[in-house]
């Protein structure tokens, strides 16, 4: 069995004059049975080049912004999901522990 991973956008940084988004703040949450873990990060976007399609800020959707994230060569979606699954697996079957035996 594997974890269900949910991706979301937590925030966007943009220039107010033209609405161009330059940073995406993302969150990935993995859940499997009663176990959960998450990863949060940012991705800086390149400025659009002349001729690029520019979607007005008010027309952006989470789906569009996530596609920018997943299609960006600097972003490793598969690696992020693999890392989250490994964290869940370690919660299910711990290999290290901490604490005191008398508590």
C-alpha positions, 0 to 999 in steps of 0.5 A, a space after each residue: 500500500 502506498 500513501 496518498 499525496 495531495 499537492 497544494 499551493 500555499 501562497 504566490 509572490 507576484 509583482 503588483 504592477 503586472 501580476 507576474 508570479 515569481 515564486 510559488 510556495 507549495 505543500 505536499 501532504 502524504 497520508 496512509 492509514 493514521 500516518 501523515 507527513 508533509 513537505 513545504 517549499 518554494 520554487 522561483 519562476 523565470 520571468 516570462 519571455 517575450 511571446 510567452 502566454 501570460 495568464 492574468 493573475 486573477 485568472 490563475 487557478 491552483 491547477 494552473 500553478 501546480 502545472 508550472 511546478 510539476 513541469 519545471 525542470 528544477 522541481 523533482 516531483 517524483 523525488 519529493 513523493 518518494 521522500 514522503 513515502 519513505 517518511 511514512 514507511 518509517 512511521 509505520 515501521 520505525 528503525 530508530 527511536 528515542 525516549 526513556 524506558 521508564 516513562 
